[in-house]
């Protein structure tokens, strides 16, 4: 089995990334082959490469809502986000799907709901997608 892991950020100190890294350490102990896609962070990539994981630099974009921003800033961020979705979908459809097939990936694992790249991979392939949603909204 080969798993493609999509990191929404490359900061190994962040909670979701650290959690995903720990899970990957366990998979590695079980002999599961992995390929990681993340915005490059030297620490994350070095640690993954030490485990024998192939790392590919890729920015995932972001759909998080930050309530501390002004409404005008939020609208601007949302507009840019909506306009960039076409670019993300085109990249996935034309390049990433081909790359995942060449790598013989069996499953996609996205570590955050803030990243929609996993959705677009699922849209254009029949690969199973595990979308690990670990964010908490306001109670």
N, C-alpha and C positions, 0 to 999 in steps of 0.2 A: 504494500500500500504506500502511496505517496501523497502527502498532504501539502497543498499550497496555503501558506499562512499570510493573511493580509493584516498588516499592522497599520493602524490609523496615524500613529506617530512613531518616531524612532527614539524616543527618550526612555531608556531602560528604567529610569527612576519613576516614571509615571505608573499609577496603579494597574491600569489595564495592560500596559506593555509588560510590566514585571510579572503579572499573573500569567500572561500568554507565554512568556519566556520560561517560567517554571513548568507550565504544562508541556512545553516543547522539550525540556530536559527529561521529563518522564517518558515522553514518546521516544526520545533518542535512546533511553535505557532499554526500551522494548524493541529497538531496531527498526522503528518506523522512519522511512525516508521523508525528508521535508525540503521545501523551498520557501524562502521568506521574501516577501515584498514589503518594503517599508521606505519611508523617507530616510535617507542615510543618517545614521548616527554612528560614529566610530565605535563607541562602546558596545552598542547593541550588535552591530555587524561583526565586530571582533569576537564577542562571546558566541554568537551563532556559528561563525566560521570555525571556532575552536571545537564546536560539537560536530563539525562536518556538514553544516547546513549551507546550501547555496543561497546567497543573498543578492537580491536585485533591487536597485534603487528605483523607487516609484512613489510619487506623491499621490495620495488618495483623495485629497480634497476633504471637505469637512461640512457637516450639516448641523453642527451644534448651535444651540441658542444661548446667548449670553445676556441674561436679563439686566446686567449692569450697564450695558450699552444704551445710548439714547435711542429713541424710536427711529429717528432719521438714520442713524448709523445702522440699526438693525435692518431697515428697509434696503439700504444700500448693500449690505452684506447678503441679504436674501436675493436681491436682483442679480448680483454678480454670481451667486451660487446657482441660480436657475439658468443663467446664460452659460455657465461652465458645464452643466450637466450634459449638454450636447457633445462637448469636447470629450468628457469622460466616457460617454457611451460610444462615441466614434473610436476612441483609443482602444477600449475593451474589445469592440467588435472587430476592428481591423488588425490589431497587434497582439493584445494579451491573450485572446482565445487561441490564436495560432501558437503562441508560445507555450501555453498550458498543455495543449495537445502534444507538442514536440517533447515536452518534459514528462509526458505520460502521467499526469496528475490524476488522482482518483477522487479527491474530495477538496473542497474549498472551505477554509476556516477563517472567517472574518472576526476580529476581536472587538468590534465596537459597532454600535448602531449609528455612530457619527460618520461612518464611511459607507457610501452606497456602491462602491466598486463591486463588492460581492454580489449585489443584486443584479448588476448588469452582466456579470459573468454567468450567473444562473439563467438570465434571460436568453443568452446566446449559446448555451451549452446544456447538456443533460447531466452535468456534474452535480452531485449533491452539495448543498451549501449549508454549513453550520454557521449561523449568525449569532455569535455570542454577545447577547445584550446584557450589559452589566451596569448601565447607568441608572441613576435614581432621580426621579423628578421630585418636585415639592410634594409633601404629604397633604 
